[in-house]
């Protein structure tokens, strides 16, 4: 009788596990488990820039502000570094004010302030150690790895191996597209997704998430059993929007040429920034 009960219990358990791994959104209990496992590896990046006059070496903000503009994007902690997207590395490309200055000779955009806020503790923005010389592009040019040996080493391990992947898509969304001073409007969407990584293929189309909120970004993680009762999540890709369709981009290094964006001299709105001479 005990064997029958144990067999029935085992069948129920297996059925329960299989149900959890169906390609749909997680139930609330499992969603909270995944969120707690990954939230510490996510942070919000606020990257500001100024315009530099290449003739006079004067730096400009906008309308008496210290910065000309800024972007808000997603950062992911990795071993000895951070994953960033194009909005963090080139915030001017997503700023309508910069259109007048693009592809000209006198002004160039320069990163002037880098800050971040952890998604886990909703703290105030802190200084992000950003060095453009340590930023390396990944394949496709949408994402970058910022190497930092002084960073918290408890970030995600990566997995760029070929083969079948049974992982999770994690989306970071915001119901407020303007105010990012706190994490109150930010939430995670977690979905089961199976992919097959093949040699030479670096991007894989996925279904768009069913949300009308602003999507800050996301990533693809795959669980790995590392010991009895221990499961680790390895990051296998970052989520990219290509002309309205989302895709998983593998974490492959790329050696791309440095892009120089120059600008048109326009007086309206420019405000010179005073800098202390060293």
N, C-alpha and C positions, 0 to 999 in steps of 0.2 A: 504493500500500500504506500509506504514511504517513497519507493522508487517511482511509482506512478505520479505521486504529488510532485516530486522533484522534476520529473520529465515534463509535466504540464507547466510547472513554473519556468523551466528552461525555455519551453516553446513560447510562452507569453513574453519572456524577456527578449528573445530573439525577434519576435514580431514587433515588439516595442522599439528595439534598436533599428530595425529595418524601416519602420514608419518614420523615425526621426531623420533618416537619411534620404527621404523622398525629395525630389527637386521642387521644393516649395519653401515658403517662409517658415522659420522656426516658430514653435509655440513659445509662449511668454517665458516659461521656465528655462528652456534651452537658450533662448535669445539672451536672457540675462547672463547666463553662464559664459557664452561667447563674448558678450560685451565686456564683462569683467576681466576676461582673459586677455583681451586685446586693447582695451581703452588706455592702459598705461603707456602703450607704444604709439599713441596718436597725439599730435599737437597742432595748434593753429598757428600759421605763420603770417605776420604782418610785415611786408617788405616795402620800405619807402625808398624813394629816389629823388634826386635833384638833377637839374640840368647844368652842365658845365660849359662855360664859354671857352672854347679852345684857343681863342685869341688873347683874351684878358685873364683867363684862368679864374673868372668869377663864377660862383655857384648861385643858382636861382631856385627859389621856391615858387609858390603860386598864391597870389592874392594875400600877401603878408603872412603866409604860413611858412613854417620852417621847411616843409617838404613840397615838392612839385606834385607828387601823387604817391599812391601806394596800392598794393594789392593784398587780398586775403586769400590764403590757400592752405593746403593740407601738407603736413610733414609727418613722416613715419620714421620711428627710431629703428636703426639697424645696428649691427655690431660695429662699433668704432665709427659711427657716422649717422647720416640722416638721408632719407629719400625725399627729394623735393620735386615739384613739377615746374613747368615753364613759367607759371605766373610768379613764382618766387624768385626765379633767376632773372627774368626779364619782365618786371611788372609794367613797364611803359607800353608794352605791346597790347595791354588790356585796358589802357587808359585813353579815352577819347580825346583828352586835352593834348595828347602827344602827337596826334595825326598831323598837325601843322608843322611839326618839327622833324618829321621822319625823312630820311634819305637826303639830307642837306649837309652843309659843310661846317657851320659855326658851332652848333650846340650838340653835345652828346649826353645821354642819360647816364647817371652814376648812382649806384646803390649807396644810400646815405644812412640808413637806419634799419636794423634787422631785429625783430622781436618775435617772441613766441609765447604761447600760453598752453599749458597742459590741458588735455581734454578730461583728464581724470579728476583733478582737484579744483578746477574752475578758478585758479589763482589769477592775479593780475599779470599783464604782459611783462616778460623779462627779456633781457638782452640775449639774442641768439648769436653765438660766435660764428660769423659768416666771413669766409675768405674765398673770394672768387677764384683764387689760384688753386684751391683744393676741391673745386667743383668739377666733376667729370660727367660727361653726357652718357646716357644709356642709349641703346639702339632706338632709332626713330627720332630722337631729339626732343621728345615730349617730357622726359624725366631725367633726373640727375641724382648722383650720389655725392654728398658733401662729406668728405673724409675728415674725421676729427678724433684723434687718438685720446683726447681728454674727455670725450663724451661718455655718457653712461653706457657701459658695455652690455647692459641687460636689454638690448633691443632685439628685434627679430633676427633669427638666422634666416638665410635665404636658401632657396632650392631652385636651381635652373636646369635640373636634369630632364631628359626626355622621358616620355612614358605617360601612362594613364594617371590622372590626378583626380582624387575625390575630395574636393575642398569646399570652401565657403567664400562667397563674395560678400565683402563688408563695405557698405556705402556710408559715407558721412554726409548728412543732409542738414539744412538749416531752414527753418520756417521764417527767418528774418534775413533778408538779403542786404540789409543796411547796417544793423547794429551787431557787431561781433565783440562787444566789450565783455560779455559773459557767455557761458555755455548753455544758458537757459533754452535757447531756441535750437540747439544742436542735438541731433539724435543719430542712432545707428540703425541701418537696415541690414539684416543678415539673411543670405539665401544660399541654399545648397546648390552646387554646380559641379558637374564633372567635365573635365577637359582632357584631351590627349595632346601632350606637347611633342612636336616632331622636330627633327633636326632641320635647321634652316628657316623655320617658321617662328616669327617672334611676336605675332599678334593674333588674337583669336576673338571673333565676334561673339558677343553675349547679348541676352535680352536686356532691354532698357528697364530700369527699376520702375515699379508702378508708384510714382510719387510726383507731385507737382511742386515740391519744395526745391530750393536751390541745392544742387549737389556740389559739395566742395571737393569731392574725390573719393577714392576708395582703393581697396587692394584685394588680392586673392590669396588666401591662406590655406594650407593643407596640414591636417593634424598628423603627428607622428608619435607613436608610443615609444617613450624613451626609458621605461622601466615599469615595474609593478605599480599600478595606480597613477602613473605619471604620463601626461600627454603634452607635447610641445607643438606649437603652431609655427610652421615655416612659411615665410612669405615667398610666393612663386611669381607674382606679377602685380602690376599697378593698373588701375582702371583709367582708361582714356576715352574721351568723347571725340569721335572723328566724324564731323559733319552730321551730328544728330544721332549717330549710332555708337554704342559703347563697346569697348573691346578690352581684353586683358593683354597687357604688354609685358613680355618676359623681361627679366632683369639681366640684360646682356650689355656689357660695356661697349661703348662706341667712341672712336676717336674722331670727333667732329671739329671742323675749323671754327675759330672764334669769330662770332658775328659782331661786326661793328655797325651800330646804328647811329647815324648822324642826323642833325636836325636843322630846321629852318629858323632864322632869327625873327622872332615876333615879339613886339614890345608888350602887347596886351597881356596883363596877368602876371608877368615875370616880376619877381621880387628878389633882389640880391641878398645873399646870405653872408653874414659876417662870420669869418672863421679866424680863430686865434692862430697867429703865426707860431710855428714851432721853432 
